[in-house]
Amino acid sequence: MKPFKISILILLSTLFARNTLAQEYKMIFWYPGEAGTTVDAQGAIGPFFDYINQRITPDKITGGYFNNVPEGAAYIKSSRPAFGIISFAAYAMNDKALGPNTKLLQTLPLPSGKPYENYVVVGKGKPPLDWDGAILHSKQPLTGEFISKFILNEKVANLKVERIHNILPTLKNISAGTLKGGAILQPMEYFTLKSISQPWAKELTVWTTSPPVPSAPIVAFGEQPATQKIKDILLKMGADPEAKEMLRTLRLKGFAQ
């Protein structure tokens, strides 16, 4: 056999072997109650996947964003993702949908850039003397049990949790006295509220601040060959100028052990 034919065969064999070994991983971003749709979010998570894919080739990672519980749970069941970035509330309240998993890292969310967050409950006037029977409005689909354990830090038997889809009108209505109860704010929402100088915002007071709760974890579903490689990429991402704008779009400073 001529030398150039042997070289071609070796090249083809090498390419075939690489393609055979290459794996495609799926990842879910699951943030129930957050803004946007699965389609809208591709503009934000697409560059995130591109960044990782440049560093794990020939392997590849793809996935989707879901901002409600049923669609996220259905994606996990049907697509069997290898990895996930999941809001702490979703992680704590949906263990059956998640199934067996291993926490790998914590997100470092803005504005604090720390691996934990504090919920803030605001309302008009003084906070309730007794949380039993209190009305609390939340964008996230939180249960009374979650609120009692992680936000109020006390057992409350009869919380009335009202789901809302837009926080700003809710805050304005509470300030005006046309809506009863308080509003549960995530850190970025409270950060935004503090920056508003309009009179209605000044009428709202902090009723309580939660103890620190973990930020959204990065998890692996089962044993994945690329786990360590992806962990290493994520841990270095926050210090990479190339990733800064992409992370800011995701409202993250980076990731931590």
C-alpha positions as CSV (number, residue, x, y, z in Angstrom):
1,M,0.0,0.0,0.0
2,K,1.3,3.4,-0.9
3,P,2.5,5.7,1.9
4,F,-0.1,8.5,1.2
5,K,-2.9,5.9,1.4
6,I,-1.7,4.7,4.7
7,S,-1.6,8.3,6.0
8,I,-5.2,8.9,4.9
9,L,-6.3,5.7,6.6
10,I,-4.6,6.7,9.8
11,L,-6.1,10.2,9.6
12,L,-9.6,8.8,9.0
13,S,-9.2,6.3,11.8
14,T,-8.1,9.1,14.2
15,L,-11.1,11.3,13.3
16,F,-13.5,8.3,13.6
17,A,-12.1,7.5,17.0
18,R,-12.4,11.0,18.2
19,N,-16.0,11.3,17.0
20,T,-16.8,7.9,18.6
21,L,-15.5,9.1,21.9
22,A,-17.1,12.5,21.8
23,Q,-20.2,13.0,24.0
24,E,-23.0,15.5,24.1
25,Y,-24.2,16.6,27.5
26,K,-27.4,18.4,28.3
27,M,-27.8,21.0,31.0
28,I,-30.9,22.6,32.5
29,F,-31.1,26.1,33.9
30,W,-34.2,25.9,36.2
31,Y,-35.3,29.1,37.8
32,P,-39.1,28.9,38.5
33,G,-40.6,32.4,38.8
34,E,-37.9,34.2,36.9
35,A,-38.5,36.3,33.8
36,G,-38.3,35.2,30.2
37,T,-39.1,32.1,28.2
38,T,-37.1,29.1,27.1
39,V,-36.7,30.8,23.7
40,D,-35.9,34.2,25.0
41,A,-33.2,32.8,27.3
42,Q,-31.2,31.2,24.5
43,G,-29.6,34.6,23.8
44,A,-28.1,34.5,27.3
45,I,-27.3,30.8,27.8
46,G,-26.1,30.2,24.3
47,P,-22.8,32.1,24.8
48,F,-22.4,30.2,28.1
49,F,-22.6,26.9,26.3
50,D,-20.3,28.2,23.5
51,Y,-17.7,29.2,26.1
52,I,-17.7,25.8,27.6
53,N,-17.8,24.0,24.3
54,Q,-14.6,25.7,23.1
55,R,-12.9,24.2,26.1
56,I,-14.3,20.6,26.1
57,T,-14.2,19.8,22.4
58,P,-14.8,17.3,20.9
59,D,-17.5,16.9,23.6
60,K,-20.4,19.3,23.6
61,I,-22.9,20.8,26.0
62,T,-26.4,22.1,25.1
63,G,-29.5,22.7,27.1
64,G,-32.4,24.9,28.0
65,Y,-33.8,27.4,30.5
66,F,-37.2,26.9,32.2
67,N,-38.9,29.3,34.5
68,N,-41.7,27.1,35.8
69,V,-41.9,23.9,37.7
70,P,-43.9,21.6,35.3
71,E,-41.7,22.4,32.2
72,G,-38.5,22.0,34.1
73,A,-39.6,18.7,35.7
74,A,-40.7,17.4,32.3
75,Y,-37.4,18.3,30.7
76,I,-35.5,16.4,33.4
77,K,-37.7,13.4,32.9
78,S,-37.6,13.3,29.1
79,S,-34.2,14.7,28.3
80,R,-32.2,13.3,31.2
81,P,-29.7,16.2,31.5
82,A,-26.2,15.5,32.8
83,F,-25.9,18.8,34.6
84,G,-28.1,21.5,36.0
85,I,-28.0,25.0,37.5
86,I,-31.0,25.2,39.7
87,S,-32.4,27.9,41.9
88,F,-32.1,27.0,45.6
89,A,-35.8,27.2,46.0
90,A,-36.4,24.8,43.1
91,Y,-33.7,22.5,44.4
92,A,-35.1,22.4,47.9
93,M,-38.8,21.9,46.9
94,N,-38.5,19.5,44.0
95,D,-36.3,16.6,45.1
96,K,-38.6,14.0,43.6
97,A,-38.4,15.6,40.1
98,L,-34.7,16.0,40.4
99,G,-33.9,12.5,41.4
100,P,-30.4,11.4,42.5
101,N,-27.8,14.2,42.0
102,T,-24.5,15.5,43.3
103,K,-23.8,19.2,44.1
104,L,-20.7,20.3,42.3
105,L,-20.4,24.0,42.8
106,Q,-22.3,27.1,43.9
107,T,-23.2,30.1,41.8
108,L,-21.9,33.5,42.8
109,P,-25.0,35.7,42.0
110,L,-25.0,39.4,41.6
111,P,-25.1,41.8,43.3
112,S,-23.2,40.2,46.3
113,G,-21.0,37.7,44.4
114,K,-21.2,35.4,47.3
115,P,-22.3,31.7,47.5
116,Y,-25.4,32.6,49.6
117,E,-28.3,35.0,49.4
118,N,-30.8,36.6,51.8
119,Y,-34.4,37.0,51.0
120,V,-36.0,40.3,52.2
121,V,-39.7,40.7,53.1
122,V,-41.0,44.2,52.7
123,G,-44.4,45.8,53.5
124,K,-46.1,48.9,54.6
125,G,-45.7,49.9,58.2
126,K,-44.6,47.6,61.0
127,P,-44.3,43.8,60.4
128,P,-46.9,41.4,61.8
129,L,-46.6,40.6,65.4
130,D,-47.5,37.0,64.5
131,W,-46.8,35.5,61.0
132,D,-49.7,33.1,61.4
133,G,-52.3,34.1,58.8
134,A,-49.9,36.6,57.2
135,I,-50.2,37.2,53.4
136,L,-47.0,37.1,51.5
137,H,-46.6,37.8,47.8
138,S,-43.9,36.0,45.8
139,K,-42.7,35.7,42.2
140,Q,-41.2,32.4,43.0
141,P,-43.6,29.5,43.5
142,L,-42.7,29.1,47.2
143,T,-44.5,26.8,49.7
144,G,-45.4,27.9,53.2
145,E,-43.0,25.3,54.5
146,F,-40.1,26.7,52.5
147,I,-40.9,30.3,53.7
148,S,-41.2,29.2,57.3
149,K,-37.9,27.2,57.2
150,F,-35.7,29.4,55.1
151,I,-37.1,32.9,55.2
152,L,-38.9,33.5,58.4
153,N,-36.8,30.9,60.3
154,E,-39.7,29.8,62.4
155,K,-42.5,27.4,62.1
156,V,-45.7,29.0,60.8
157,A,-48.8,26.9,60.4
158,N,-51.0,29.2,58.3
159,L,-49.2,31.4,55.8
160,K,-51.1,32.7,52.9
161,V,-48.7,32.7,49.9
162,E,-49.9,34.6,46.8
163,R,-48.1,34.0,43.6
164,I,-47.4,37.2,41.5
165,H,-45.8,37.6,38.1
166,N,-44.6,41.2,38.3
167,I,-43.0,42.5,41.4
168,L,-43.1,46.3,40.7
169,P,-46.9,46.7,40.5
170,T,-47.2,44.6,43.6
171,L,-44.8,46.8,45.6
172,K,-46.7,49.9,44.4
173,N,-50.0,48.5,45.5
174,I,-48.7,47.5,48.9
175,S,-47.2,51.0,49.3
176,A,-50.5,52.6,48.4
177,G,-52.4,50.4,50.8
178,T,-54.6,48.8,48.1
179,L,-52.9,45.4,48.6
180,K,-52.6,43.6,51.9
181,G,-49.6,41.7,53.1
182,G,-45.9,41.8,52.3
183,A,-43.7,40.9,49.4
184,I,-40.8,38.4,49.3
185,L,-37.9,39.9,47.4
186,Q,-34.8,38.1,46.1
187,P,-31.5,40.0,46.5
188,M,-31.5,41.6,43.1
189,E,-35.1,42.8,43.5
190,Y,-34.3,44.3,46.9
191,F,-31.2,45.9,45.4
192,T,-33.4,47.5,42.7
193,L,-36.0,48.7,45.2
194,K,-33.3,50.5,47.3
195,S,-32.2,52.4,44.1
196,I,-35.7,53.7,43.5
197,S,-36.1,57.3,44.8
198,Q,-39.8,57.7,44.1
199,P,-42.0,58.4,47.2
200,W,-44.0,55.2,47.0
201,A,-40.7,53.2,47.4
202,K,-39.9,55.1,50.6
203,E,-43.2,54.0,52.1
204,L,-42.1,50.4,52.2
205,T,-40.2,49.0,55.2
206,V,-38.2,45.8,55.7
207,W,-40.3,43.4,57.7
208,T,-37.6,40.7,58.0
209,T,-34.4,39.5,56.3
210,S,-33.8,35.8,56.0
211,P,-30.8,34.0,57.3
212,P,-28.3,33.2,54.5
213,V,-29.5,30.6,52.2
214,P,-27.3,28.8,49.6
215,S,-27.2,30.2,46.1
216,A,-28.2,28.2,43.1
217,P,-26.2,25.0,43.0
218,I,-24.6,23.4,40.0
219,V,-25.4,19.7,40.1
220,A,-24.5,16.5,38.2
221,F,-27.1,13.8,37.5
222,G,-25.2,10.6,37.9
223,E,-21.6,9.9,37.0
224,Q,-20.4,12.0,34.1
225,P,-17.0,11.7,32.4
226,A,-16.7,15.4,31.8
227,T,-17.6,16.5,35.4
228,Q,-14.1,17.5,36.5
229,K,-13.3,19.2,33.3
230,I,-16.5,21.3,33.5
231,K,-15.9,22.1,37.2
232,D,-12.5,23.4,36.3
233,I,-13.8,25.6,33.5
234,L,-16.6,27.0,35.7
235,L,-14.2,27.7,38.6
236,K,-11.9,29.7,36.3
237,M,-14.7,31.5,34.5
238,G,-15.1,34.4,36.9
239,A,-11.5,35.5,36.5
240,D,-11.6,35.4,32.7
241,P,-12.2,38.8,31.1
242,E,-13.7,37.0,28.1
243,A,-16.4,35.6,30.3
244,K,-17.2,38.8,32.2
245,E,-20.0,40.2,30.0
246,M,-21.6,36.7,29.5
247,L,-21.7,36.1,33.2
248,R,-23.2,39.6,33.9
249,T,-26.0,38.7,31.4
250,L,-26.6,35.7,33.6
251,R,-26.5,37.9,36.7
252,L,-23.5,36.0,38.0
253,K,-20.0,36.9,39.1
254,G,-18.8,33.3,38.7
255,F,-18.8,30.0,40.5
256,A,-17.2,28.6,43.7
257,Q,-16.5,25.3,45.4
